[in-house]
Amino acid sequence: MFDTLIHGMAAFNQVGLFFGALICLGLGGLLLGSSLYWRLHALRATGTVIGVVDRGGTYMPVYRYTLPDGQTHVARSNTGSSAVRGKETGRTVALMISAHNPDEAQEADSHVFDLIGLVLIVPGVVLAYVALTSYPVTWMTWAMAAAMLIYLAERSHRVFVPKGERPSLAEWRAQRGRDAEIDPVTITPIEQIIATPEMQQKLQAQARNNRHMAPLVGLFAAGLLALGLYQARDIARLETSGVRASGVVVRMHSEWSSGRDSRYTYYPIVRFKTAQNLTVEFKDSVGTNPPSHHAGDKVTVLYGADDPRRDAIIDRGAMNWAIPALLLLGAILLGWLTLWMRRSAPARDAIGGVGVPAQR
């Protein structure tokens, strides 16, 4: 009975990881696929920002552009943000226009969807890898997956609109068409929004916060960059000059981590023999909870011939680069954030083409 409970909890964790991976991979793939579709099929034109549509503090730019056939259209961006920079009235931008709706566009040099898609893909791959390597796929896995699907289907059915209240296809299309229409009354120059006292105070507060936080964020970015390069150098050295050997997990070493998320982290202790028939035992540098391995598991070891006792890891193939890649990706994101914060940090900041006077 106790073993069944343990196996059930393991299957629950495994299926949860699978669902998390599917969600991340699905959303990431959808965003990357949509971005690729736009870049392949969208019409290209040069447009001018004529204002923004304010959706509760989210500003969606509105463009006027002319197609090669001479027709002039007004299109609203399919993305928006609370930032006012880059939405200056009269600014000229390269546009991608929806091939199916000339009233929908996005800036050609925008890579927001690509970035978000990649950010979602990476944890999806990691979650799937952990789910496949930390637990064996057993009948309990399939039983738990079926139970979760039934539960999710039941909960989803409760939140669906009752059949009698669902709009017809014609009503849905009509509503979508009304939502896509651009009412000229709702278009406001960003300069007019910035000129309000409330927005002036908000921009000044943001500038002060950015000025104070930019050095700290930059320091974190530099730390992640240094650590990522150090890890990448070690992996590259092992991949090019290291030796592979068969090993076995002899036990799992647990370490308690204190803090808000206090829990045990489990590290595999691996034993292997070198090419010189020297028996070596080492603790792998990657610890997980739940354990990624169990005593008796066969693994491939990648070690440095000069010092196999201190320079050895479990060979995970392409996943050897996962930690350096995540560190470098984090450094790039924080570096970009630092540059953005420094651009908006000066006390007298020409955001959106309107000077923001310093507070006295």
Secondary structure, DSSP 8 states (H G I E B T S, - for coil): -HHHHHHHHHHHHHHHHHHHHHHHHHHHHHHHHHHHHHHHH-EEEEEEEEEEEEETTEEEEEEEEE-TTS-EEEEEES--BS--TT--TT-EEEEEE-SS-TTEEEETT--HHHHHHHHHHHHHHHHHHHHHHHS---HHHHHHHHHHHHHHHHHHHHHS--GGGS--HHHHHHHHHHHH---GGGEE-HHHHHTSHHHHHHHHHHHHHHHHHHHHHHHHHHHHHHHHHHHHHHHHHHHHH-EEEEEEEEEEEEEEE-STT-EEEEEEEEEEE-TT--EEEEE-S--BSS-S--TT-EEEEEE-SS-TTTSEEE--GGGGGHHHHHHHHHHHHHHHHHHHHHHT-SSSEEETTEEE----
